[in-house]
Amino acid sequence: MEVKNKYVSIKANINGAPEESDFEIKVENLSLTVEPESKVVVVKNLFVSIDPYQINRMKSQSSSQTSISYATAITPGEVIDTYGVGRVLVSHRPDFKKGDLVAGLLTWGEYTVVKEGSLLNKLDPSLAFPLSYHVGVFGFSGLAAYGGFFEVCKPKPGEKVFVSAASGSIGHLVGQYAKSLGCYVVGSDGSQEKVNFLKETLGFDDAFNYKQETDLKSALKRCFPQGIDVYFDNVGGKMLEAAVANMNSFSRVTICGVISEYTNASTRAASDVKDIVYKRIRIQGFLAADFMPVYADFLSKTVEYLQDGKLKTMEDISQGVDSIPSAFIGLFNGDNIGKKIVKVADE
Ligand SMILES: NC(=O)c1ccc[n+]([C@@H]2O[C@H](COP(=O)([O-])OP(=O)(O)OC[C@H]3O[C@@H](n4cnc5c(N)ncnc54)[C@H](OP(=O)(O)O)[C@@H]3O)[C@@H](O)[C@H]2O)c1
């Protein structure tokens, strides 16, 4: 038996800001016949993740492409892999049965042929949360927020924490983890609606719209008159420079990502390194996959916080494979609040 598989690909490498014309929606015939001895699992995709790092995979060249297997270059015309949630359609493996709900490396398309060795886990049906949570708050966004904040920043109650892209998928979780620890938390983002969301819905102590500030160093000085102890950086560029100028002695900066630099390398941060030396600032990058050893702790604490109402997770869900290019482009225009997800099919 065959099905039509609709999927998204890039027409050519993208080296600047992505545009609709860079993408095409393709349709292929996909066989659902799997030999009995094959370890391949065919999955019907339900929810797929939309993430900024994919832009670095779409470039003709980026140092990130040789760092880790899931960041490898995307070939124009081919299917694009991504984290997602789906339902098993065909499997002869004893560990996956038809109808099982799974999370793993799927595709920006309607179906995924998951090869042996590729990331695929059965979902725990006892977790009574929406399926989409397994793409966001229980997926790599949540793990990056938890691990990057607790494991890398080593925060203490009462410390002053700054988060950029604070209304985004990772940022909105980091700020709430920090509040739950008893930190003073300020977020930056790109609109008044988002500023209100951080303060009124998520309980951030303060927030500002970076697009309306003429001097980011002064904006941070205003929000942190006694300096910043922890900066969770999602954007890099000028914001990183301004944060370093406002960091306290023995403070920590964790670099989760540098989205402001992805589509324009000329905006690279040039922080004052003297500040890093004399204030003994520790700056560390990470990849979410580094925190797989603490996944069980992360999941149990996050489930507990969600159940207690200490943590709210926001999702921004678009419908259908055709919406994937605009959903992705929207990340670079600040269109999303919370985790950007595309719902590909009904559960
Ligand atoms: N290290 C890891 O393992 C890991 C894992 C996942 C993601 N990341 C990184 O973490 C960061 C956040 O990812 P996410 O998935 O949570 O995305 P996200 O924050 O949900 O979405 C991106 C947001 O970034 C902001 N933005 C876009 N262009 C910007 C610019 N030029 N300057 C400042 N802000 C800009 C926009 O919000 P505004 O309205 O605020 O502009 C946009 O909504 C990204 O840098 C991503 O690459 C790292």
The ligand as an ORCA input file, in Angstrom:
! r2SCAN-3c Opt
* xyz 0 1
  N      21.452     25.188     22.853
  C      20.400     24.443     22.534
  O      20.373     23.221     22.692
  C      19.182     25.116     21.975
  C      17.985     24.414     21.818
  C      16.885     25.087     21.285
  C      17.003     26.431     20.934
  N      18.188     27.062     21.103
  C      18.344     28.493     20.805
  O      17.626     29.212     21.781
  C      17.123     30.426     21.224
  C      15.621     30.476     21.441
  O      15.040     29.390     20.737
  P      13.496     29.078     20.867
  O      13.266     27.767     20.233
  O      13.086     29.302     22.264
  O      12.882     30.189     19.908
  P      11.790     31.260     20.291
  O      12.389     32.141     21.340
  O      10.496     30.594     20.557
  O      11.580     32.075     18.955
  C      12.499     32.968     18.503
  C      12.261     34.381     19.112
  O      13.483     35.079     19.029
  C      13.223     36.457     18.948
  N      14.071     37.040     17.895
  C      14.034     36.788     16.573
  N      14.957     37.522     15.921
  C      15.572     38.278     16.872
  C      16.607     39.248     16.851
  N      17.196     39.618     15.697
  N      16.987     39.822     18.015
  C      16.409     39.458     19.191
  N      15.417     38.545     19.283
  C      15.012     37.962     18.136
  C      11.755     36.626     18.581
  O      11.050     37.185     19.692
  P      11.109     38.763     20.053
  O       9.709     39.258     19.941
  O      11.597     38.764     21.449
  O      12.030     39.424     19.080
  C      11.269     35.208     18.333
  O       9.942     35.013     18.724
  C      17.537     30.423     19.772
  O      18.733     31.167     19.650
  C      17.787     28.956     19.484
  O      18.674     28.753     18.423
  C      19.273     26.430     21.611
*
